Amino acid sequence: MQVWREVYDGGSPEAEKQIFLDLAAKMLEIQQNNMVRSGKTRYDRTLHSKMVVGVTNASLIVDDIIPEAFRVLHFQPGATIPVAVRFSNASAIPQPDSAPDMRGIALKMTLNETAIHDFLLTSFPVSHARNARQFVDFASLAQGPRETFKERLLSSFGEAETKRMLDNIQQGARPCTSLAMQRFWSRGAILWGEEAVRFDLRPAWSHSAVAAADEVSDDLHKELSNRLVVAPVSFRLAVQRFVDEEKTPIEDAGVQWREEISAPIEIATLHIPCQNIYDEEGVRAAQEVDAMAFNPWNAPPLFRPLGNLNRVRGVVYGMSAQRWQHQS
């Protein structure tokens, strides 16, 4: 097994925590600005504000045969784990589903009466930002006039990084025909027992009973609803092992863990059963899911998030949720 390690901004976990608190304050300011720009009077999530579909009756079914290294806690062969699922558009400000955007899927696994485990994934394999500082700086620069955005990026990051980030955003923010046919990636690493891994969800094609739309959907909620009326929707969960710091870095979220370097290993199926998400129970479930706060740090210690960008999420997501969940 290859040896992986974490490198803390500022030289120590304590110094990095203070840096993160300063960055979180900037993100809360952006959250405030987004509320004003969207014409709302209440705070929303800083990112992924628009839920497209939310269900509470999904299951993560672990394969009967998985590698020994991945048999950690609740991930045991044949286990069935109850899951709530939230599909979302990535934008901080709600917009039509036909608009170019990335999509997200968040899973909240219920382990027992008091324990949960969240997985968060996005529809592009890497982040545009390498680390927390770059992410917050990019988000702050995006608050200014659109016409001079690129110039502000060039001044702050230089030509090469500006091109890389804008190319990343452009490639990732693609129109979507169906959430059921969309692949999602963790983009950052997590601990999995003793190993460092990234993970992804890819459509289980045999379960896609309704053909994909020919055109971009402006109502992804309705499109997925039509599928779920006639058949379940399923995704396969796969993990990629850490190889080395150059090819599969822990701290740089802007580097893709390529499959020819670390082949994905499928270990479980996310199963969303047939249902009517428009009936009374479906609407109630959606309201329940949209009130949930998802955080990669909602995890047992043996599954803790790894890397700078994942570590800051624990601080920022928590502070943001405190604001939008506890407003009068």
Residue pairs with C-beta under 8 A, 6 or more apart in sequence:
1 69
1 194
1 195
2 241
2 242
2 243
2 244
4 189
4 196
4 242
4 245
4 250
4 306
5 245
5 250
6 250
6 251
6 306
6 307
6 311
7 250
7 251
7 308
8 15
8 16
9 15
9 16
9 19
9 131
9 132
9 133
9 308
10 16
10 18
10 19
16 308
16 311
17 315
19 132
19 133
20 132
20 311
20 312
20 315
20 316
21 315
23 132
23 133
23 136
23 312
23 315
23 316
24 312
24 315
24 316
24 319
26 136
26 139
26 140
27 46
27 136
27 139
27 316
27 319
27 320
28 46
28 319
28 320
28 323
30 46
30 92
30 139
30 140
30 143
31 43
31 44
31 46
31 92
31 320
31 323
31 324
32 43
33 143
34 44
34 46
34 49
34 92
34 93
35 41
35 42
35 43
35 44
37 93
38 44
38 93
38 94
42 324
42 327
43 323
43 324
43 327
44 92
44 324
45 92
45 320
45 321
45 324
46 92
46 316
46 320
47 90
47 91
47 92
48 88
48 89
48 90
48 91
48 104
48 106
49 88
49 89
49 91
49 92
49 93
49 94
50 88
50 89
50 91
50 94
50 95
51 86
51 87
51 88
51 286
51 289
51 290
52 87
52 88
52 89
52 97
52 103
52 179
52 220
52 221
52 224
53 85
53 86
53 87
53 179
53 220
53 221
53 224
53 225
53 277
53 286
54 84
54 85
54 86
54 87
54 285
54 286
54 287
54 288
54 289
54 290
55 84
55 85
55 272
55 275
55 277
55 282
55 285
55 286
55 289
56 84
56 285
56 288
56 289
57 272
57 273
57 275
57 285
58 82
58 83
58 84
58 85
58 107
58 270
58 271
58 272
58 273
59 80
59 81
59 82
59 83
59 270
59 271
59 273
60 80
60 81
60 83
60 107
60 109
60 237
60 268
60 269
60 270
60 271
61 79
61 80
61 81
61 268
61 269
61 271
62 75
62 76
62 77
62 78
62 79
62 80
62 81
62 267
62 268
63 77
63 78
63 266
63 267
63 268
63 269
64 77
64 78
65 77
66 75
66 77
66 267
66 268
67 265
67 267
69 192
69 193
69 194
69 195
70 192
70 193
70 195
70 239
70 265
70 267
71 77
72 192
72 193
72 302
72 303
73 111
73 300
73 302
73 303
74 81
74 109
74 111
74 117
75 267
75 268
81 109
81 110
81 111
82 109
82 110
83 107
83 108
83 109
83 110
83 270
84 107
84 108
84 110
84 288
84 289
84 292
85 105
85 106
85 107
85 108
85 270
85 272
85 289
86 104
86 105
86 106
86 108
86 289
86 290
86 292
86 294
87 103
87 104
87 105
87 179
87 220
87 224
88 103
88 104
88 105
88 106
89 95
89 97
89 101
89 102
89 103
89 104
90 101
90 102
90 103
90 104
90 122
90 123
90 173
91 99
91 101
95 101
96 218
97 176
97 217
97 218
97 219
97 220
97 221
98 175
98 216
98 217
98 218
99 175
100 173
100 174
100 175
101 173
101 176
102 122
102 123
102 124
102 172
102 173
102 174
103 122
103 123
103 176
103 179
103 182
103 184
104 120
104 121
104 122
104 123
104 184
105 120
105 121
105 179
105 184
105 201
106 118
106 119
106 120
106 121
106 294
107 118
107 119
107 120
107 270
108 116
108 117
108 118
108 292
108 294
108 298
109 116
109 117
109 118
109 119
110 116
111 117
111 300
115 300
116 298
117 298
117 299
117 300
117 303
118 294
118 295
118 296
118 298
118 299
119 186
119 199
119 296
120 186
120 294
120 295
120 296
121 184
121 185
121 186
121 187
121 199
121 200
121 201
122 172
122 184
122 185
122 187
123 172
123 174
123 176
123 182
123 183
123 184
123 185
124 168
124 171
124 172
124 185
124 187
125 185
125 187
125 200
125 256
125 257
126 168
126 185
126 187
126 253
126 254
126 255
126 256
127 135
127 168
127 187
127 188
127 253
127 254
127 309
128 135
128 138
128 164
128 165
128 166
128 168
128 169
128 172
128 254
129 135
129 138
129 165
129 253
129 254
129 309
130 252
130 253
130 254
130 255
130 309
131 251
131 252
131 253
131 308
131 309
132 308
132 309
132 311
132 312
134 157
134 161
134 165
135 309
135 312
137 156
137 157
138 153
138 157
138 165
141 149
141 152
141 153
141 156
142 149
144 152
150 162
150 166
153 162
153 165
153 166
154 162
157 165
164 254
168 254
175 216
176 182
176 216
176 217
176 220
177 212
177 213
177 214
177 215
177 216
177 217
177 223
178 212
178 213
178 217
178 220
178 223
178 224
178 227
179 220
179 223
179 224
180 203
180 208
180 210
180 223
180 224
180 227
180 233
181 203
181 208
181 212
182 203
183 200
183 201
183 202
183 203
184 200
184 201
184 235
185 198
185 199
185 200
186 198
186 199
186 200
187 198
187 253
188 198
188 253
188 296
188 305
188 306
188 307
188 309
188 310
189 196
189 197
189 198
189 242
189 248
189 250
189 305
189 306
189 307
189 310
190 196
190 197
190 198
190 199
190 296
190 299
190 303
190 304
190 305
190 306
190 310
191 301
191 302
191 303
191 304
191 305
191 306
192 239
192 302
192 303
193 302
195 241
195 242
196 241
196 242
196 250
196 306
197 239
197 240
197 241
197 242
198 239
198 240
198 248
198 257
199 237
199 238
199 239
199 240
200 237
200 238
200 240
200 264
201 235
201 236
201 237
201 238
201 270
202 235
202 236
202 238
203 234
203 235
203 236
204 234
204 235
204 236
204 269
207 231
207 232
207 233
207 234
208 227
208 231
208 233
209 227
209 230
209 231
210 226
210 227
210 230
210 231
213 223
217 223
221 277
224 233
224 277
225 276
225 277
225 278
227 233
228 272
228 273
228 274
228 275
228 276
228 277
229 274
229 275
229 276
230 274
231 274
232 271
232 272
232 273
232 274
233 272
234 269
234 270
234 271
234 272
235 269
235 270
236 266
236 268
236 269
236 270
237 266
237 267
237 268
237 269
237 270
238 264
238 265
238 266
238 267
239 264
239 265
239 267
240 248
240 257
240 259
240 262
240 263
240 264
240 265
241 248
241 262
241 265
242 248
242 250
242 262
243 257
243 261
243 262
247 257
247 258
247 261
247 262
248 255
248 257
248 261
248 262
249 255
250 306
250 307
251 307
251 308
252 307
253 307
253 308
253 309
253 310
275 281
275 282
276 282
277 283
277 285
277 286
291 325
293 317
293 318
293 321
293 325
294 317
295 313
295 314
295 317
295 318
295 321
296 305
296 310
296 313
296 314
296 317
297 304
297 305
297 313
297 314
297 317
297 318
299 305
305 311
305 313
305 314
